[in-house]
Amino acid sequence: MSETKFYEFIFYALTFLLLVIVYVIYILIHKRKNKIVIEKIRKAKDQGTFEPVSLHPVIDYEQCIGTGACVEACPEKDILGLLNGKGVTINASRCVGHGACFHACPVEAISLVMGTEKRGVDLPHISPEFETNIPMMFIAGELGGMGLIKNAVEQGRQAIDNIVKKLPHASSAQLDVAIIGSGPAGISATLNSKYHGLNYLTFEQDTIGGTVFSFPRQKIIMTSPMNLPLYGKIKFTQTTKVELLNLWYSLIDKYQLKINENEKVIDIKKEEGIFKIETTKGHYTSSAVLLAIGRRGSPRKLNVPGEEKEKVFYRLLDPELIKNQNVLVVGGGDSAIESALMLADEGNSVIISYRSDKFSRLKEQNFHKIHDAISSGKIKVIYNSQVKQIFDDYVEIIVNDTELVKLKNDLVYVFIGGELPNQFLEKIGIKITQKFGEIVLSHKNEKANLN
Ligand SMILES: Cc1cc2nc3c(=O)[nH]c(=O)nc-3n(C[C@H](O)[C@H](O)[C@H](O)COP(=O)(O)OP(=O)(O)OC[C@H]3O[C@@H](n4cnc5c(N)ncnc54)[C@H](O)[C@@H]3O)c2cc1C
């Protein structure tokens, strides 16, 4: 072999060796990543968070090219992962319906689906015009099964357009339409009612903004451009909670919209073609009703004396503003634990009152964090306890069904779950059907909506 040939041979051999090394490293990294995802899926199955319970992403395996854009876009942790170069769901039951994965996928391989073949989700029956089985009672937004702000806004607008077409020419009712809920769907419906010159009134059991109001202050909202009545096209695809709420507040102010906050609708009956609406503050009559109450329900109450005091809350919005207080957090789920940890981080003295003797079904991260906080004395937990009464500067709790304990207290945060809207829907006579894996958002129907 000539010298040149020899060097050529060495060169090709080294190049080949290098390629083999790169390939082996790639395979090893790939295998390691796969192993991590497989382990996460195993854990999710053990903890019962693998199977979706409601809205969740479904990835088209054939279409997916494995960029991982969905994994990166999802603000929640470990809902999605990459396995063998394809997107997969891990903790599907923890999907909250941001829709970020849906928008991020460059090849449109993700659809949002409600329920699964095995596990149905109860959804109210509605016509393409958003009318329920009760004539002139309509549903818009997430309650109808479709998550995301843009969809809620769009449906709120369309539902009012449909109501306008069906309103009787003459009626003895006080209102043309009663809108229940002031989340994105309710606000859009309220604006459209104003646009159509309807005699409307919007009821909100809590605060204007719905689920958006309860987002953490810093949360980035992912959305698609949408049409808001009386405003026009909202062009942004990313915004903040504050920016979106400020836009709504400015429109509410500009058009003097009638929204009764802190007034919960507790019953609706239809008599002689007119709806009789009972709220926590009064009675009203209306020709049409639009339910825009979302799917998150109402926070469950303790039902103890003193609960009506201003120091009792059911959500934690700005923990950074609460300092040096004696706080009681009631509950033992993820919301209670996360709130207790945030409050303790701000230098508050935090006690958790929990009715069971240990925490179960917590996110793994929360489970470890709370046990660390307990061991370091940062947070105290009183297990097997129930709140008896709330006073201005202390609370009384009963421990082990017998012992009465008094705790110095400035603020009480209650996180003991919620009453789902289904109970309310059944009470007012709305027919509910189970949906097994119904696609609520795909790129195909998204495009159809835009046309
Ligand atoms: C953590 C989290 C993050 C999310 N991030 C995004 C995101 O980035 N982008 C996106 O597009 N979507 C996101 N979503 C989903 C989005 O918030 C919802 O799809 C949207 O808010 C639904 O709007 P809605 O008007 O149908 O219901 P909601 O916003 O839930 O509003 C319903 C309103 O009705 C009121 N109400 C209920 N019952 C009664 C009653 N009986 N009487 C009077 N009032 C009543 C409630 O108090 C509430 O204000 C997220 C959701 C969560 C939980």
The ligand as a Gaussian input file, in Angstrom:
#p B3LYP/6-31G(d) Opt

LIG

0 1
 C      -54.385000      26.840000      35.014000
 C      -55.110000      27.093000      33.714000
 C      -54.440000      27.659000      32.655000
 C      -55.112000      27.904000      31.439000
 N      -54.422000      28.531000      30.437000
 C      -55.056000      28.827000      29.271000
 C      -54.360000      29.505000      28.204000
 O      -53.166000      29.837000      28.302000
 N      -55.055000      29.771000      27.062000
 C      -56.360000      29.426000      26.899000
 O      -56.925000      29.697000      25.822000
 N      -57.051000      28.801000      27.886000
 C      -56.426000      28.488000      29.061000
 N      -57.101000      27.840000      30.075000
 C      -58.522000      27.494000      29.842000
 C      -59.421000      28.745000      29.961000
 O      -59.152000      29.421000      31.169000
 C      -60.897000      28.327000      29.924000
 O      -61.125000      27.506000      28.790000
 C      -61.816000      29.556000      29.834000
 O      -61.607000      30.412000      30.943000
 C      -63.277000      29.117000      29.785000
 O      -64.095000      30.253000      29.781000
 P      -65.606000      30.219000      30.248000
 O      -66.118000      31.619000      30.125000
 O      -66.326000      29.152000      29.527000
 O      -65.577000      29.752000      31.778000
 P      -64.823000      30.347000      33.032000
 O      -63.653000      31.157000      32.651000
 O      -64.594000      29.175000      33.931000
 O      -65.901000      31.324000      33.679000
 C      -67.081000      30.848000      34.277000
 C      -67.597000      31.906000      35.248000
 O      -68.915000      31.550000      35.668000
 C      -69.049000      31.859000      37.049000
 N      -70.132000      31.040000      37.605000
 C      -70.151000      29.689000      37.731000
 N      -71.325000      29.291000      38.278000
 C      -72.048000      30.423000      38.503000
 C      -73.355000      30.654000      39.044000
 N      -74.134000      29.655000      39.455000
 N      -73.770000      31.945000      39.145000
 C      -72.997000      32.976000      38.713000
 N      -71.757000      32.805000      38.194000
 C      -71.307000      31.535000      38.073000
 C      -67.676000      31.498000      37.627000
 O      -67.448000      32.153000      38.855000
 C      -66.756000      31.996000      36.515000
 O      -66.384000      33.341000      36.722000
 C      -56.478000      27.568000      31.284000
 C      -57.159000      27.008000      32.375000
 C      -56.503000      26.767000      33.582000
 C      -57.255000      26.191000      34.743000

